[in-house]
Amino acid sequence: MFENKKIRAVVWAGAAVSLVTGGVCAGVAGAASPAPTKATAPYAQAAAVVNADGTIDRSKGVAAVTKVATGRYCVELEDKTLDVSKLVPVATLQLYGFEYNVQVVPRPDPTCGSRADTILVGTGKQNVWADLPFDLVVP
C-alpha cells in the first residue's frame, strides 16, 4: 500500500509537470511567430521574401511587414534615415501567372501612416486586390 501511494504521487507529480510545461510551451508558441531568417543581399539596402499573409520568410534591412488589407502590405525599413521617396524599390510576385501583378508605391502613403521609412506594396489582379507572396528589393 505504501508503494502504491508513492507511485501515485510520482505519477500525479509527473502529470502536473507535463501540463505546466505543455501549457508554457504552447503559450510561447502562440505568443510569437518564429523570427525570419536573415537574408543575404550584399548589394541591397533592404530586401525581403514576404508570404501572402504578410509574414516575413527572410529579410535584410526590413523591420516589419504589416498586412493592412487584402493585397496591401506596409514594409517598414530598419534604417529610419532612408526616405522612400528617394529610393527605387522593386517587387516581384512569387509563382503566379501573368494575370496577377504587384505595385510598389515609391513615396510615403497614407495607407501606411505616411511614414517616410515605409513602402506600400499592393498585389492582385486588375481592379481586384489579392493576398499574394512577393519579393521586395531596395537597391
C-alpha positions in Angstrom: 0.0 0.0 0.0 2.8 2.4 0.8 4.5 1.9 -2.6 1.1 2.4 -4.3 0.8 5.8 -2.6 4.4 6.6 -3.6 3.8 5.6 -7.2 0.5 7.6 -7.4 2.3 10.6 -6.0 5.1 10.3 -8.6 2.5 9.8 -11.4 0.4 12.8 -10.3 3.6 15.0 -10.0 4.7 13.9 -13.4 1.3 14.7 -14.9 1.3 18.1 -13.3 4.8 19.0 -14.6 3.7 17.8 -18.1 0.6 20.0 -18.0 2.5 23.1 -16.8 5.4 22.5 -19.3 3.0 21.9 -22.2 1.0 25.0 -21.3 4.1 27.1 -21.1 5.4 25.8 -24.4 2.0 26.2 -26.1 1.8 29.8 -24.7 5.2 30.7 -26.1 4.4 29.1 -29.5 1.1 31.0 -29.7 2.5 34.3 -28.5 5.3 34.8 -31.0 5.9 33.7 -34.5 9.4 32.4 -35.4 11.9 35.1 -36.3 12.6 35.4 -40.0 15.8 34.1 -41.4 18.4 36.7 -42.2 18.8 37.1 -46.0 22.0 37.5 -47.9 21.7 40.5 -50.2 25.1 42.1 -50.4 24.1 44.9 -52.9 20.8 45.8 -51.4 19.9 48.3 -48.6 16.9 46.2 -47.8 15.3 43.0 -49.2 12.5 40.6 -48.1 10.7 37.5 -49.1 7.1 38.1 -47.9 4.4 35.4 -47.6 0.8 36.1 -48.7 -0.3 36.5 -45.0 2.4 39.3 -44.5 4.9 37.2 -42.5 8.5 37.6 -43.5 10.2 34.4 -44.7 13.7 36.0 -44.8 14.9 39.6 -44.9 17.7 42.1 -44.7 17.1 45.7 -43.5 13.3 45.2 -43.0 12.0 45.9 -39.6 8.4 44.6 -40.1 5.7 43.9 -42.7 2.1 44.7 -41.8 -0.8 43.4 -43.9 -3.2 46.3 -43.7 -5.9 44.9 -46.0 -6.4 42.3 -48.7 -3.4 42.5 -51.0 -1.9 45.6 -49.3 1.3 45.4 -47.3 3.3 48.1 -45.4 7.0 47.2 -45.4 8.9 49.2 -42.7 12.6 49.6 -43.2 15.1 49.2 -40.3 17.2 52.2 -41.4 15.0 55.1 -40.4 17.2 57.6 -42.3 16.1 56.0 -45.6 13.4 58.1 -47.4 11.1 56.0 -49.6 10.6 59.0 -52.0 14.4 58.8 -52.8 14.6 55.0 -53.2 13.9 52.8 -56.2 12.2 49.7 -54.6 11.5 46.7 -56.9 8.9 43.9 -56.2 8.1 40.7 -58.0 5.4 38.1 -57.4 6.3 34.5 -56.5 5.0 31.7 -58.7 1.9 33.4 -60.2 0.6 33.7 -63.7 0.6 36.8 -65.9 -2.8 38.0 -64.9 -1.5 38.9 -61.4 0.6 41.9 -60.7 2.4 43.8 -58.0 2.6 47.5 -57.3 5.1 49.5 -55.3 4.3 53.0 -54.1 7.7 54.9 -54.1 6.6 57.6 -51.7 5.0 57.8 -48.2 1.4 56.7 -48.4 -1.5 57.3 -46.0 -2.3 53.6 -46.0 1.0 53.1 -44.2 0.7 56.2 -42.0 2.5 58.4 -44.4 5.8 57.3 -42.9 9.0 58.1 -44.9 10.6 54.8 -43.9 7.7 52.5 -45.0 6.9 51.2 -48.5 3.4 50.3 -49.6 3.2 47.1 -51.8 0.0 46.0 -53.4 -0.8 42.6 -55.0 -3.7 41.2 -57.1 -5.4 41.3 -60.5 -6.7 44.3 -62.4 -9.2 46.0 -60.1 -9.1 43.1 -57.5 -6.8 43.0 -54.6 -5.5 39.6 -53.7 -3.1 38.2 -51.0 0.0 37.0 -52.8 3.6 36.3 -51.8 6.2 38.7 -53.1 9.9 39.6 -53.0 11.0 43.2 -52.4 14.5 44.6 -53.0 15.6 48.1 -52.2 19.0 48.6 -54.1 
